[in-house]
Amino acid sequence: MDYRNSKVLIPVEEIIAARQRIKGVAIKTPLLINANLSQKYDCNVYLKREDMQVVRSFKIRGAYNKMKGMSQEELKHGVVCASAGNHAQGVAMACQRLKVHGTIYMPSTTPSQKIKKVEQFGGAYVEVILQGDTYDDASHFAHAISESKGLPYIHAFNDEQIIAGQGTVGAEILEDAEEEVDYIIVSVGGGGLISGVGSYVKAVSPHTQIIAVEAAGAPSLSAAMEHGGVKVLESIDGFADGIATKSIGDITYAICKEVVDQIILVPEGKMCTKILELYNEDAIVVEPACASVIAALDDIAHEIKGKNVVAILSGGNNDITRTEEIKERSLIYEGKKHYFIIRFPQRSGALREFLESLGPDDDIVHFEYTKKTNRESGPALVGIELKSKADFEPLLKRMEKADIKFEHLNQNPTLFEMMV
């Protein structure tokens, strides 16, 4: 396919122009080989460190490119945007640099660290308003204000100038790579980053494979591809807030159809495992959306042996208060932490019998007992952490042999959410 003559992709010239526009605002981030990942997957794994941007994500590129290209007349009354966090920080910084007022809508579930950063980067030029539970909810309110007050809406992804700005990431990758790049792995929410990177890379290096990575709980691109057009998901898991959108954009969808070679879905729990691994092994702090590209390497391990692979670390805005939740999700995904409702007979020795059914390395990390009016039994919520996933089946067999009455909550999402 002749990508340079595509009527859908962002022209290379637009992305080159964007590089000049954002110069001095967005830094050129390093492309660094990672020894641990390269050894693990028997290939050359390079990390494009967008987590090292001033706003700790690539979003400043698109936001500043868009606003810098607007006229004073367009900007004089201010701008509006919606964001789960990273785009908001980019718009906030652009507002401060360009002396433009910005009204920024964010979901009420946004980590406090991201909200504080938006206020820090925007200063007196921005107003943060928390609305709704997801990015899509916040976007609905922001669009309503934009239309009622006639203020320009700075879209998080579905805008050609935003996409052109994000495309500068792809330009830098090919500029800094000392060898031909075989794969570029990109996380996808609304699709702005992968559309920009894909537009540039496919035009300059068409053999390079573009791998899209989505959160399993918010597969907006996969849904659109299967549907044959943009489709709004009824519900999503908002944990990976940076890529948790109910639908991809129509502009980004059209581009993705031409540039994406493969889509990988990553469970949120696996992202958590990779967050912890990156921190423990390489001292790199990433957010769930960013960790998804590292998690996706497992899915293409057989393809990338001996190849040159670039994983774009899209952002490092991770709130430290989420650490316990991240550990919990990781352990549950890895099969090392299990919750049970144990129905203890109301007689002496019942608790001791349960404890004796545990293995030597099994650890009780949660115990919540409530005696009911029933004289015969009383339920308790018990959390058990195992040394390895392989210890789970032996635990069940020992509990059954000891005639322990239990219900495993990990496989019962409704009860799990209610009890844990």
N, C-alpha and C positions, 0 to 999 in steps of 0.2 A: 504493500500500500504506500502511496506517495503522501506521507503525512504533511509535508510542507504545503501542499495544495488543498488540504482539507478546509472545508467551509465551516467546520465545527470547532476545531481546535483553536486555541489562542495563538496568534501569529508569533513567531520567534521575535520579530521586531518589537512587538508590544512588551515582551518580557525583558528584552534588552533595555528598552526605554524605562521600564519599571526599576531596573537595577540602578540607573542613574538617578531616578527620582528618590529612591529610598537611601541613597548613599549618605553616610553620616548619621543616619537614624537607626537603621537595622544594621547590625554588624555582619560581616562575612564569617559564618561559624565554621569551625574546623571539621575536617573529614578525617577521622582517626581510626586506624585499624585496632581491633580489639583482640588481644591475644587469647583470652579465655574462650570466646565464642569461636574464633578461627580454629583453635585446636579441637574444640568439641565437635564442630561440624565439618572438619577437614576441608576448609576452604578459607578464603580471605574475607572476613566480615569487617566492614567499615561502618562506623557510626557517624552519621551526620548530626552534629550536636546542636540542634535547634533549642535544646533546653538551656543553652548558654547565652541565648539572646538576653538583652536587657530586661525584657518582660517575660523571660523564661519560656517563650514559645515562638513559633514562626509567625504568629498572627499579626505582629507589628508590620510585617512586609506588605500584606494585602491591605490592611487598614490605612497605612500611611500612603501607599500608592494611590488608593482610591481618593482620599481626601486632598492630597497634594495636587491631584489632577482636576479638582473642582474649582470653580471660580469664586471670587470673594462674594459675589452676589448670591451664589448658591449657599454659601456657608454663613452668611451674615446673621441669620436667626438661629444658628446651631444645627446639630444633627441628632439623630436618634438611632439606637441599635439595641439588639438583644443578644445575649451571650450567656453561656454557662460558665464563663470565666476568662478564658484566654483571649478571645476576640475582644472582650470588654477591656482588657488591659492594653491591647494594641490600639483600640479606638481612644482610650483615655490618654495614652501617651501622645497620639497624633493630635488630639484636642489641645493638649498642653503645649506642644511644639508649634502648632499653627494658631494658637490663641483663639480657639473656637469652643463654644459651649456644647457639651454633649449630655444627653439624657440617656442613661444606660439601664436597660431592664435586664434583671438577672433572676433566675429561679430562686425561690426561697430556700431550696435545698443546697445552694452553692456553698462550698466550704468557705469558712470565714477568712481563711488565708487569701483566697482569690479576691474577695470583696475588699479587704484592706489594701491589697495591691492596686486594685482599680482606683481606689480613692487616693492612694499615694502617687500613682503615675499621673492622674488627671488633676489633682489638687483642686483649686477653686473653679476649674473649668468644667468639672463633671458632677452630675447628680446621679446617684445609684438608687434605683427603685426595685425592690424585690417583689416579684409577682409570679404566682403559679408554682408548680412542682417540677416542671421540666423546661428545657430550652424552648420547646414548641409553645408552651403556655406563655412564657415571657415574650416570645416573638409575636404572639397574637396581640398582646397589650401594646407592644412597641409599634407595630404596624398601625394600630388604631390611632395612637397619638400622632404618628407621622402623617397620616391622612387628614386628621382633624385640624392639625396646626400647620400643615403644609411644610413640614420639615423633612429634609433629605434622610432617607433610611440607609444606613451603612450595613449592608447585609454581611452576615458572617461567612457566606460561601457562594451564594448564587448570584454572582456579579462578575462580569468579565474583567474589570480592573482589579477586583479583589483576587481573582484567579491569576491574573498576570503577575501580581505581586508575589503570590505564593510560588509561582513558577520560577522565581529567581533562585529558589532552593535547588531546583534541578540544574539550572545554569551553573551554579557554584559546584555542584557534585561533579559534573562532567569536566569542568575547568580544573579541578583539583585532583581528580583521579589520575594516577600515573599509568594505569592499565585500563583496557576496555572494561566497562561495567556490564556484567551479565544480568544482574537482577537489582531492582530497587524495590524495597518493601515499604509501603506507605499505609498508615492508619487512615480509616475513612469514617467520617460522620456525615457531614453535608456534602463532602467531596471537593472542597475548594483546593486543598493541598495536592491531592492526587491528580486533579484536572490540570493544575498549573504545571506540576512536575512532569506529568505525562505529555502535555502539549509540547514542552521544550525538548524533553528527552527523545520522544519518538521522532521528532523532526530532525534532530541532530544525530541520534544513535538508535535507529529503528529496530535493531536487533535486541536491544536491552529489554528484558522482561519487566513489566510493571505489575507488582503483586499488591492487591488491595487487601487490607486486613480490617475486619469489622468485629465489633463486640457481638457475641452470640445473642445477647439480650436486646440488641438494637440493630438488626441487619437491614438497614434501609436500602443500601445498594443492591444486595441480593434480592430483596423483595421487588425492587424496580426491574431488575434484569429478568426475573421470573415472570413478572406481570407484563413486561414489554412497555413500560412507561412508569413515571413517578407514581408511587403508591404510598399512602399514609398508613403507617402501622397503628393499630388500635392502642397498643400499650408497649412500653419498653422498660428495660432495666436501666435506671439512670446512674448506676454506680460509676461506669466509665464516662463521666460527665463530658469530657472533651470530645467524645464521638457518639454521644447518646442523642440521636435525633430521630424523630418519627418518620422523616422522609428526606431523601436526597433532593437537591435542586433540579429543575428541568434543564438548566444550562449545564450543570455538572454531570447530570445523567447522560446527556448527549455526548459529552466528551469522554466520559468513562466507557461508554459503549465502544469507542474507537481505540482507546489506549490501554485499558485494563486487560491483562492476559490471564489473570487468575484471581479468584476471591477466596480468602480463608476466614472462617469464623473462629473466634477465640473465646472460650468461656471466661467470664469475669474472674472466676477463682484462679484460673491459670495466669491471668494478668498479675494477680496478687503475688503468686509464687515468683514471677519474674521481677516484680518490683523489689522483693526481698533479696533475690539473688544478685541483681544489679548493684544494690546498695552494699551487700556483704562482700561481694567479690571484686567490684570495681569502684566502690564509693560514688556511684552515680545515682542521683535522686531523680526519679521519674514518676509521672502520674499514670493511672491505669491505662488511659488511651495510648500513651507512649510505650508502655510495656508490652502492648499487644503485638508490636512488630517483632519483638524478641521472642515472644511466645510462638509466633507463626513459623519461626525457623524449624521447629520440630516437624511441621507438616510438609516441608519441602526439603528435608535433610538429604534425601536420596538424590534430588535434582541438583543441589548446589555444590556437591563435592568437587573440589578443584576449581571452583568458579570464584569470580569477584562479586561480592554481594554488598549492597549498601542498605542499611536499615536507618530510616530517618527517625531520630528521637525527637518527636514533635513538641514535647513540652515537659517541664519539670515542676509544675505548680502543684505539688502534693502537700496537703495539710497534715502536719504531724499528728493532729488529733485523730486522724483516720488510721493510725498505725495498728491499733488493736483490731479494728474491723478488717484491715488488710491481712493481718496474721490469721484471724479466724477464718476468713474466706479461703485463704491459701491451704490451711490445714484440712478444711472440709473437702476442698477440691482434691487434695492429695490423698484423701481417704484415711487421714490420720486422726481426725476428730469426729466423734459421733455422739449424738444426743439420744437419750432414751427416756421414756416414761416407765419407771419401774414400779410395779404394784407390790408393795411389801405386805406380807401377812402381819396382822397386828398381834404378834407374839414375840417373846424374847428369842434372840438368836437369829432373827430374819436378816438383819443388816449384816451380821457376821457371815452368814451363808453367802450373801451376795459378794462381799469382799473376797471371800475365799475362791469365788469363781473367776476373779480377775487374774490375768497373767502377771508375772514378776515385773514386767516393764510397762504395764498399763497404769495410767495415772488419772485419778479422778480430779477433774479441774472445775467441776460445777456440781453442786448438790443442793437442791431446793425441795424441802419436804413439807407437805401440808397434810395434816391428819383430817380426814373427812368424818362425817357422822357414821359412815359405814364401819361397823366394829370389826369386820373380817379383814379389810385391807386398807392401805393408805398409799396414795401415789406420790412419787418423787420424780423431779426432773433431774436427770444425771447426765453430766458431760464427761466423756472419757477420751483422753488423748493417748494414742498408740505410738509406739516407736516406729512402726512401719505399717503400710497398708495391708501387708500379708498377715498381720496379727488379728485382723477383723474377724475372719471366718472362725478361727479357733476360739475367739472370745464368745461368739454366738453359740458355738457348740457347747462350751463350758456352762454358759448361762442356761441353755436348754436342759443340759444334763442335771443341773442343780435345781431344775423346775422353777427358775426365776420367771415371773410373769412380766413381760416387757413389750414395749412398742418402739420400734426404731423410727426416729423423727426425720432423719436425713432424707429418707425416701418419701416423706409425706410433706410436701411444700406448704400446704395450708396449716397444718399443725405446727410445723417448724417455725413459720413466721409468727404464729400466735404465742408460742411458748419460749422461743429463744430470743 
